[in-house]
Amino acid sequence: MKVPRLCNLTGSTEIPPAQNLILPDFGPHGIPAARHRLLRAAWLRNSCRTGEMFTVASVERQCRFPGMTHRHDIAEIEKDRDRVCRAILEALPDWFGIPEALENYVRDVKTMAVLGCRRDGRIVGMVALHPTSEATLDMHVIGVLRPYHGQGIGRALVEAAAERARADGMSLLSVKTLGPSHPDPHYAATRAFYLSVGFLPVEEFKDLWSEENPCLLMIKPLG
Ligand SMILES: CC(C)(COP(=O)(O)OP(=O)(O)OC[C@H]1O[C@@H](n2cnc3c(N)ncnc32)[C@H](O)[C@@H]1OP(=O)(O)O)[C@@H](O)C(=O)NCCC(=O)NCCS
């Protein structure tokens, strides 16, 4: 089923008053009326608060996991950053299967700011941050445990990183990932995630990491 992206009446990026918000009609093959009302209520609640536009999929996720999209428990990890990083990256071998690279991340996060998302009494996602220029905060490594994928945690970590960068007077978030000339399907999904959360591809560097691992630099401008 093809569903339209949600939008507001004015197309404005400013937070519109509730009465100006509409949910497009999904048509006869769309969502049943009761579900439509539920989605609309969830969307209104969150859009009014944040001004953010939601896709149907992400609003539906809120209905399945009520209130989660904006209530992820994200905080800076003060202690044992290397241990947390190791636990998450080792659980993601499809992305972090090169032992030397994993050890480098574990070493690097000891000196970086690390934001973690806590759920079910443990940290299930993390992002490590370091400034690479006065204007740019780099997301050195990000990972969410697999059972928690697709629940908005990655997006919330990026938003928290963006907030932090803005608070420090920075205007860009950056990230480096495996480039599109490499056929790996897992990293294709990762690039789709980065695009979804507002990163734009800048350039693929064929020999920054190694010939076998082309590096794509992506940038997210912070409004
Ligand atoms: C990449 C990762 C951090 C994303 O975290 P997540 O919590 O699963 O992502 P979210 O649920 O917040 O998704 C945010 C958006 O990205 C999109 N997205 C997420 N995973 C996607 C996928 N596999 N394919 C296409 N789009 C995807 C979602 O559709 C969502 O968009 P929407 O809100 O408009 O619907 C997580 O999947 C992960 O840990 N991957 C393995 C490690 C990794 O790739 N690290 C980066 C190495 S450079």
The ligand as a Tripos MOL2 file, in Angstrom:
@<TRIPOS>MOLECULE
LIG
   48    50     1     0     0
SMALL
NO_CHARGES

@<TRIPOS>ATOM
      1 C1         21.8560    2.5120   11.7310 C.3       1 LIG1
      2 C2         21.1380    2.3790   13.0920 C.3       1 LIG1
      3 C3         21.9420    3.1320   14.1480 C.3       1 LIG1
      4 C4         19.7440    2.9940   12.9410 C.3       1 LIG1
      5 O1         19.0880    2.9210   14.1940 O.3       1 LIG1
      6 P1         17.5380    2.5560   14.3120 P.3       1 LIG1
      7 O2         17.1360    2.8090   15.7250 O.co2     1 LIG1
      8 O3         17.3120    1.2060   13.7600 O.co2     1 LIG1
      9 O4         16.8820    3.6350   13.3150 O.3       1 LIG1
     10 P2         15.4850    4.4040   13.5140 P.3       1 LIG1
     11 O5         14.4570    3.4310   13.9330 O.co2     1 LIG1
     12 O6         15.6970    5.5890   14.3730 O.co2     1 LIG1
     13 O7         15.1830    4.8640   12.0290 O.3       1 LIG1
     14 C5         15.2560    6.2150   11.6390 C.3       1 LIG1
     15 C6         14.9140    6.3290   10.1860 C.3       1 LIG1
     16 O8         15.8590    5.5950    9.3930 O.3       1 LIG1
     17 C7         15.1820    4.6910    8.5380 C.3       1 LIG1
     18 N1         15.8640    3.4050    8.5500 N.ar      1 LIG1
     19 C8         16.3370    2.7700    9.6340 C.ar      1 LIG1
     20 N2         16.8420    1.5740    9.2800 N.ar      1 LIG1
     21 C9         16.6390    1.4760    7.9410 C.ar      1 LIG1
     22 C10        16.8900    0.4610    6.9920 C.ar      1 LIG1
     23 N3         17.4640   -0.6940    7.3600 N.pl3     1 LIG1
     24 N4         16.5440    0.6660    5.7060 N.ar      1 LIG1
     25 C11        15.9420    1.8200    5.3270 C.ar      1 LIG1
     26 N5         15.6680    2.8270    6.1900 N.ar      1 LIG1
     27 C12        16.0070    2.6550    7.4780 C.ar      1 LIG1
     28 C13        13.8310    4.4600    9.1620 C.3       1 LIG1
     29 O9         12.8780    4.1810    8.1600 O.3       1 LIG1
     30 C14        13.5440    5.7220    9.9050 C.3       1 LIG1
     31 O10        12.8750    6.6470    9.0720 O.3       1 LIG1
     32 P3         11.3850    7.1650    9.4670 P.3       1 LIG1
     33 O11        11.4820    7.6330   10.9110 O.co2     1 LIG1
     34 O12        11.1850    8.2610    8.4910 O.co2     1 LIG1
     35 O13        10.5160    5.9750    9.2880 O.co2     1 LIG1
     36 C15        20.9520    0.8960   13.5110 C.3       1 LIG1
     37 O14        20.1880    0.2450   12.5290 O.3       1 LIG1
     38 C16        22.2770    0.1700   13.7050 C.2       1 LIG1
     39 O15        22.7730    0.0850   14.8200 O.2       1 LIG1
     40 N6         22.8230   -0.3990   12.6190 N.am      1 LIG1
     41 C17        24.0310   -1.1700   12.7360 C.3       1 LIG1
     42 C18        25.2390   -0.3470   13.0590 C.3       1 LIG1
     43 C19        25.5240    0.7280   12.0400 C.2       1 LIG1
     44 O16        25.1470    0.6700   10.8750 O.2       1 LIG1
     45 N7         26.2650    1.7500   12.5070 N.am      1 LIG1
     46 C20        26.7260    2.8180   11.6710 C.3       1 LIG1
     47 C21        28.0310    2.4410   11.0610 C.3       1 LIG1
     48 S1         28.6520    3.7610   10.0390 S.3       1 LIG1
@<TRIPOS>BOND
     1     1     2 1
     2     2     3 1
     3     2     4 1
     4     2    36 1
     5     4     5 1
     6     5     6 1
     7     6     7 2
     8     6     8 1
     9     6     9 1
    10     9    10 1
    11    10    11 2
    12    10    12 1
    13    10    13 1
    14    13    14 1
    15    14    15 1
    16    15    16 1
    17    15    30 1
    18    16    17 1
    19    17    18 1
    20    17    28 1
    21    18    19 ar
    22    18    27 ar
    23    19    20 ar
    24    20    21 ar
    25    21    22 ar
    26    21    27 ar
    27    22    23 1
    28    22    24 ar
    29    24    25 ar
    30    25    26 ar
    31    26    27 ar
    32    28    29 1
    33    28    30 1
    34    30    31 1
    35    31    32 1
    36    32    33 2
    37    32    34 1
    38    32    35 1
    39    36    37 1
    40    36    38 1
    41    38    39 2
    42    38    40 1
    43    40    41 1
    44    41    42 1
    45    42    43 1
    46    43    44 2
    47    43    45 1
    48    45    46 1
    49    46    47 1
    50    47    48 1
@<TRIPOS>SUBSTRUCTURE
     1 LIG1         1 GROUP 0 **** ****
